[in-house]
Every structure is written in C-alpha cells, then in structure tokens.
C-alpha cells in the first residue's frame, strides 16, 4: 500500500539567493540526530518553501516543539530573524496559490445518488475580493480596513474578472488546438503509410489474381441480387451483371499422362467367374 504524501510538504523550491542568511544557534553538544547547523539551514529552507512550521519540521524529521524551543535559546537572534523572513517567503507562495484558485476556480465533482457524472468549475468571489483588498488597498479598502464596493467598483471587478477568464480560456483553447493539430498530423501520416502499403501489395498481384478477385466480386453481387439484398439485374436500369470467365491455369507442358506399368491384380471377375 502506497502512503499518501502530506500536501503541506509539497515544496516549490525558493531560489538560493532569496533564502535568508543567518548564524545557526550554538549547541552545547552536536548530536547527529539533533539541531545541527545543517539541519537548521534545511529547516529554514523548508519553511520558506512551504510556509508551514509543521511541514518544515516534518521535512527535517524534527518535532515542532523542539523547533520552538530552539528559537528561544540564547544566541538565537539570527535564527529568529531568518525564521520570520522564511515565513514571509512562504506567505508569498500561499498568496500565489490563492490567486490561482480565485482566477481559475477549482474542479468540483458532480455526484448524484452515489454516481459520478463529471465535474464543474466553481469560482470563489469572496477569495478574490480578499486578495484584491490586500494587494490593492488604495482601490478596494480605506484606512487599512476592508470596505464594500460601490457600483463603479463592482463594474471594474466584473470587467477585470472577465478579462482574466478570457485570457485563461484563450490559453486553454490554444493548447486544445495544438493538440488537435498534432493528432491530425499523426492520422494523416498513418493514412499515407497505409495507402503506400496497399499500393505496394496491389502491385505485387498477378493478372490471374486480379481476374479471380473480379470474378468473386461479380458472383457476390449476383448472389446478393438473388437474395434481394442488392439491385435486381432484371428490373434494374443498369446492364445485367456480366461474369468474367474464371481464370484457369493451363498446363505448362503437353506431356501425356503416365500409364501404370506395375503388376495388375487379377480378380475372379476378370476370369469370367460370376
């Protein structure tokens, strides 16, 4: 049985240049399974990638209470600053994921009476408004506090939302068109190869074989017409089906048949006995 991975540990690597530089917390004894300097650096890197302390501790195989205890140790000022900088980077990643969901929505399964009938895409307008109020407070919030949109603001929001959706749909249709064109090219190449193979096979047939095929097709048409599954040659305006002569192979030489010269078995009938 395959163990499912924790989605919070799915890491999107942050550039090394963006990771905060810090001095590891000094330890009284350097245990191989403790908070070594390298494990502290890996923890900060995982924290910047995931934005979750729990996921970062799991990535370095350490406990979450131990991470907070390390943060409170003497000489951990640089480590605490790096911790906060890594969280800021992680929050940026979370904001990107939230923006992706707000613009493109999420697929939700359609289930009725225990049966799965497909999926539908839903959009979270409240999530979109939350992101806009935080990223553009001068337009969508006042005094640092969120406020409701007036009629003009709603029109602008709808226009922006429509533009984003059209841009996403255009990219999606472009990908579908490219895929369809690729499949069409493959089918055309396959059709040309099959036609070339059929033409090569047709060129290998002798005249005798061609006549045999024509004779068989004529017999098939005649039998179907008699069974009422094809045009009747008597009532049809077309000319009656003419059967070509069946090709017969002529002997290659005019040799006479061999005559048996072996001993002949004599029977009572040959001697005149009844």
Secondary structure as UniProt FT lines:
FT   HELIX           7..9
FT   HELIX           16..18
FT   TURN            32..33
FT   HELIX           37..50
FT   HELIX           53..59
FT   TURN            60..61
FT   HELIX           64..71
FT   TURN            74..75
FT   HELIX           77..104
FT   STRAND          106..112
FT   TURN            113..114
FT   STRAND          115..122
FT   HELIX           125..135
FT   HELIX           137..140
FT   STRAND          141..142
FT   TURN            143..144
FT   STRAND          145..146
FT   HELIX           151..203
FT   HELIX           207..226
FT   TURN            227..228
FT   TURN            233..235
FT   HELIX           268..271
//
